[in-house]
Amino acid sequence: MGDLFRIPIERAMGDRTRWLVRFRWLLLMVASAAVLLLDLAFGLGLPYGPLAILLAVVLGYHAAFWWLGNHPPQGARLRCYYANLLHTQILTDMVALTALLHLTGGLENPLFALYVLLVGVGSILTSPAISYSYAAAATGLWVLLTLLEACGVLRHYNLAGFRSPSRYREWFHLISVWLAVGSSSFGIAYLCSGIMQYVRRGERELLEANAACESRAAELQRLNQKLQELDQSRYLFVRLVTHELRAPVAAIQSFLRLILEGYVPEDRLMEIIDKAEKRAHDQLELIGDLLDLARVQDVREQHDVGLLDVAAVLRDVLDMMAARIEDKRLTLDVEVAPDLPPVMATEAHIKQVWTNLVSNAIKYTPEEGGVSIRLTQEGGLIRGTVTDTGIGIHPEELEHIFEDFFRTDAAKAMARHGTGLGLSIVKSVVERYGGEVWVESVVNKGSTFGFTLPAVGAHPPSSPAV
């Protein structure tokens, strides 16, 4: 996030460094032309030999900086590399300007104002602390040059006819130009750095606002995509429900029309009525499952939620299923761990979970098969599994097994009637209370459906009771 909100001048340090190289060309040409024109106009008697050497040195390091700015070393941290290169350029320019001033009159040369220009450029491109260091460097170089010339350590090149030959030794003039350069340098550093801080703060705020807008746009796009998916799911659900509701009603209507129009013989009348009753029963079962699914998916329904013994609910469901298990002569193996902690849920919802899982195991297990039920504790979770020796599920159908109205081909062949909503209800209930569901299956060998629910006040599990 820090890189995202860096101000442009920091992100484009390489561009600013190369810009300074180009700016130096302009400054070099202006300074050279000014010195040449002044000498031609006033016959100042400048030392062209040393000036030529200085110009060659400036051209040399200018070319070096140009090459370094366009060919950074491999693996270098570019921001630090370009920042150091920028600082080196500005300080080198100050030293070169000091040498130029020394060869062109020193204190007598009004071009010492270029110090202020260099400090201003540095203040625009860098931070306030470094800006003040540039101001200090410019002031220090100017004071050192004029002081060394005044003390005779360095030769003074007088601008003939332009200034008094002794002016460079007059302390009043020395102190005045020192104060002029120092105050101007620190003043321009303060102004430029202050303005740039304001500009950078504005740019940072714009970048943050832009990033926030992009984030919000991405979030809106995600929500819009989710709404589209929900709308598509709603459309498919309505189509499926309409189809599932229409089929039984159409069948009942057909049976009744046959009876009313006298097409049903007397000896088959009860048979047709029985078929109509079964279709009505299918209709009521589907409507009941749809209502159950709607209730478990409605997060507003929070009544009757409390501490619940999952094992007690299982015992009630097994008592209800006992007749069906006995009719199919199934072997039932139940293992419930002792002292299981409760879960926070509604009894009706957990009863739906056990009812659907155990009912499916009974329905899709052939006669004299087996059903195994396990209820244990794993850490902070209550884990329940229902295993049968039934028809199993093909691998390509496993990923759809918890979808609304989905029934496998084998399930349809074995049991014609069914809503396909039982496992969807199981998934909705378990996930509503923070749990998970899963299934493992082998075709013609059986299936295991399992779920977990968060336990309340869980304690280390005891050894399971067999």
Secondary structure, DSSP 4 states (H G I P E B T S, - for coil): -TTTT--HHHHTHHHHHHHHHHHHHHHHHHHHHHHHHHHHHH-----HHHHHHHHHHHHHHHHHHHHHHHSPPTT--HHHHHHHHHHHHHHHHHHHHHHHHHHTTGGG-GGGGHHHHHHHHHHHHS-HHHHHHHHHHHHHHHHHHHHHHHTTSS-----TTTS-TTGGG-HHHHHHHHHHHHHHHHHHHHHHHHHHHHHHHHHHHHHHHHHHHHHHHHHHHHHHHHHHHHHHHHHHHHHHHHHHHHHHHHHHHHHHHHHHTT-S-GGGHHHHHHHHHHHHHHHHHHHHHHHHHHHHH-TT--TT-EEE-HHHHHHHHHHHHHHHHHHTT-EEEEEE-TTPPPEEE-HHHHHHHHHHHHHHHHHTS-TT-EEEEEEEEETTEEEEEEEE-S----HHHHTTTTSTT---HHHHHH-S---S-HHHHHHHHHHHTT-EEEEEEETTTEEEEEEEEEBSS-----PPP-
